[in-house]
Amino acid sequence: MAHNPHAPQPGPEGTHDPAGSTQMFRAFVDDGEPQGGQQPAATSSGPKTGVIAAVVAVVLVLGAVAWLALG
């Protein structure tokens, strides 16, 4: 395995200190964050509109089937 000087080194007891990994991960995550802070939440009308459209479509199909069967 290649020598990686940036890899966290085990402590004197031979245990691995995860603080270095956590700090690198946080720096990576903070680096990719947009400058504007958090992104605005999506509006909740999107999923409701889809559900309403699906219910209307099902009612229309059932109505057409019943009209053809009884007519």
ChimeraX attribute file (.defattr): number of C-alpha atoms within 10 A of each C-alpha:
attribute: neighborCount
match mode: 1-to-1
recipient: residues
	/A:1	3
	/A:2	4
	/A:3	6
	/A:4	8
	/A:5	7
	/A:6	7
	/A:7	9
	/A:8	13
	/A:9	14
	/A:10	11
	/A:11	9
	/A:12	7
	/A:13	6
	/A:14	8
	/A:15	9
	/A:16	13
	/A:17	12
	/A:18	11
	/A:19	10
	/A:20	14
	/A:21	13
	/A:22	11
	/A:23	11
	/A:24	11
	/A:25	12
	/A:26	11
	/A:27	11
	/A:28	11
	/A:29	10
	/A:30	11
	/A:31	10
	/A:32	8
	/A:33	11
	/A:34	9
	/A:35	9
	/A:36	7
	/A:37	7
	/A:38	8
	/A:39	9
	/A:40	7
	/A:41	6
	/A:42	7
	/A:43	7
	/A:44	8
	/A:45	8
	/A:46	9
	/A:47	10
	/A:48	10
	/A:49	10
	/A:50	11
	/A:51	11
	/A:52	11
	/A:53	12
	/A:54	12
	/A:55	11
	/A:56	12
	/A:57	12
	/A:58	12
	/A:59	12
	/A:60	12
	/A:61	12
	/A:62	12
	/A:63	12
	/A:64	12
	/A:65	12
	/A:66	11
	/A:67	10
	/A:68	9
	/A:69	8
	/A:70	7
	/A:71	6
